[in-house]
Amino acid sequence: MEVNQTHNLVNAPFLKFKTLPSTNQYLLELTRDKTVSGTTCTAQSQSAGRGRGDRTWVSPPGGMYRSI
């Protein structure tokens, strides 16, 4: 098995929040500051989640919502 040394998810930051407007938006804003590839962001709830095609949704408390 070949291992890609450029993406080491084991050592990438793992950020946890109780609530965020959007885990995706949070990581997009961090990218501007050259965040480490593979950074993971989780939240127990989202108030303004967004995805492909600018679809939005609310993610109620009690879940685990993640963007990588």
Residue pairs with C-beta under 8 A, 6 or more apart in sequence:
6 37
7 37
7 38
8 38
9 38
9 40
9 68
12 36
12 37
12 38
12 39
12 40
13 35
13 36
13 39
13 40
14 39
14 40
14 42
15 26
15 39
15 40
15 41
15 42
16 42
16 43
17 23
17 26
17 41
17 42
17 43
17 44
18 43
18 44
18 45
19 43
19 44
19 45
19 46
19 47
19 61
20 26
20 41
20 43
20 45
20 46
20 47
21 46
21 47
21 48
22 46
22 48
22 49
22 50
23 41
23 42
23 43
23 46
23 49
23 65
23 66
23 67
24 49
24 50
24 51
24 67
25 48
25 50
26 41
26 67
27 35
27 39
27 41
27 67
27 68
30 39
38 68
39 68
40 66
40 67
40 68
41 66
41 67
41 68
42 64
42 65
42 66
43 59
43 64
43 65
44 61
44 62
44 63
44 64
44 65
45 59
45 60
45 61
45 62
45 63
45 65
46 57
46 58
46 59
46 65
47 58
48 56
48 58
49 56
49 57
49 58
49 59
49 65
50 56
50 57
51 57
59 65
